[in-house]
Amino acid sequence: MRARLATVALAAAAALTALAAPTASARPTATLSPCAEKDLTVRAEPSDGSDGVIKLSVRNDAGRACLVDRVPTVTYGELDGAALPVPQMRHAGRTLAGHHTLYAAVRSLSDSKDAEQEARTVLSLHVSAVPDHDGRTFQVLKLGAPAGLRVYEPVTTLWQTSPDRAAEVLLEETTGRGVLAV
């Protein structure tokens, strides 16, 4: 897990250069710059079920569009690395319109048979929408995990347009029932 997560950390560090790359959105990103950290509100909350999924959101509080990374950077306590995006995808910019919100979902514990033996327990979760931002740290007690959050091969969705879509993508991608349309 450590080597796999370290690879994601390196990719996240390289994402700053990729933020200027064109995205699939209708608006060209060549004129957009990364969102200022002061203009973003990052949130995390437990999902409605007891499935170990955390719902994420990022809101652009500014009146103009800017760029976030298409993949939220999610790290756990003192563990190395970050949650891997599903589907596996390189980091790049994603337009976030002024006063709009994007959503993602992150699953911290895989369904693998090794998860129970290899999982580590953490007391905090850190989320950033732009890799070079400080982001925000959440105590897992407030995310519905009073005994700590168990982590093994964590995955995250790309930013989506609704919380329902983020949950659907996570379910489809982690169970192999679908392919994400980016």
Residue pairs with C-beta under 8 A, 6 or more apart in sequence:
1 81
1 118
1 152
1 153
2 80
2 81
4 81
4 84
4 153
5 79
5 80
5 81
5 82
5 84
6 80
6 81
7 81
8 81
8 82
8 83
8 84
9 80
9 81
9 82
11 90
11 91
12 69
12 71
12 73
12 82
12 91
12 131
13 131
14 91
15 69
15 71
15 91
15 92
15 131
16 34
16 130
16 131
16 132
18 69
18 90
18 91
18 92
18 93
19 34
19 67
19 69
19 92
19 93
19 130
20 29
20 30
20 67
20 93
21 29
21 92
21 93
22 28
22 29
22 30
22 93
23 29
23 67
23 70
23 92
23 93
23 94
23 95
24 182
25 94
25 95
27 65
27 95
29 67
29 93
29 95
32 65
32 66
32 67
32 93
32 95
33 66
33 67
34 66
34 67
34 68
34 93
34 130
34 132
35 60
35 62
35 66
35 67
35 68
35 96
35 129
35 130
36 62
36 66
37 130
37 133
37 134
39 60
39 61
39 62
39 66
40 58
40 59
40 60
40 61
40 68
40 129
40 130
40 133
41 58
41 59
41 61
42 56
42 57
42 58
42 127
42 128
42 129
42 135
42 136
43 56
43 57
43 58
43 59
44 54
44 55
44 56
44 125
44 127
44 136
44 138
44 143
45 54
45 55
45 143
46 53
46 54
46 55
46 143
46 144
46 145
47 53
47 54
47 55
47 105
47 167
51 107
52 107
52 108
52 109
52 149
52 150
53 105
53 106
53 107
53 167
53 170
54 105
54 106
54 107
54 108
54 125
54 143
55 103
55 104
55 105
55 163
55 166
55 167
56 72
56 74
56 103
56 104
56 105
56 106
56 127
56 156
56 166
57 101
57 102
57 103
57 104
57 163
58 68
58 72
58 96
58 101
58 102
58 129
58 159
59 99
59 100
59 101
60 66
60 68
60 96
60 97
60 98
60 99
60 100
60 101
61 99
62 98
62 99
63 98
63 99
64 98
65 95
65 96
65 97
65 98
66 95
66 96
67 93
67 94
67 95
67 96
67 130
68 93
68 94
68 96
68 102
68 129
68 130
68 159
69 91
69 92
69 93
69 94
69 129
69 130
69 131
70 89
70 91
70 92
70 93
70 94
70 158
70 159
71 85
71 89
71 91
71 156
71 158
71 159
72 104
72 106
72 127
72 128
72 129
72 156
72 159
73 82
73 126
73 127
73 128
73 129
73 131
73 135
74 82
74 83
74 106
74 125
74 126
74 127
74 154
74 156
75 81
75 82
75 83
75 125
75 126
76 83
76 108
76 120
76 122
76 124
76 125
76 126
76 149
76 151
76 154
77 122
77 123
77 124
77 125
77 151
78 122
79 120
79 122
79 151
82 154
83 106
83 108
83 154
83 155
83 156
84 153
84 154
84 155
84 156
85 155
85 156
85 157
85 158
86 155
86 156
86 157
86 169
86 170
86 173
86 174
86 180
87 173
87 179
87 180
87 182
89 158
89 182
91 131
94 102
94 158
94 159
96 102
96 129
96 159
102 129
102 159
102 160
102 161
103 159
103 160
103 161
103 162
103 163
103 165
103 166
104 156
104 157
104 158
104 159
104 160
104 166
105 156
105 157
105 163
105 166
105 167
105 169
105 170
106 154
106 155
106 156
106 157
106 170
107 154
107 155
107 156
107 170
107 174
108 125
108 149
108 150
108 151
108 152
108 154
109 115
109 119
109 150
109 151
109 152
109 153
109 154
110 152
110 153
110 154
110 155
110 174
111 174
112 152
112 153
114 152
115 150
115 152
115 153
118 152
119 150
119 151
119 152
120 150
120 151
120 152
121 147
121 148
121 149
121 150
121 151
122 140
122 148
122 149
122 151
123 139
123 140
123 141
123 148
123 149
124 137
124 138
124 139
124 140
125 137
125 138
125 140
125 143
125 149
126 135
126 136
126 137
126 138
127 135
127 136
127 138
128 134
128 135
128 136
129 135
129 159
140 148
140 149
143 149
155 170
155 173
155 174
157 166
157 169
157 170
157 173
157 180
158 169
158 180
158 182
160 166
160 169
169 178
169 180
171 177
172 178
172 179
172 180
173 180
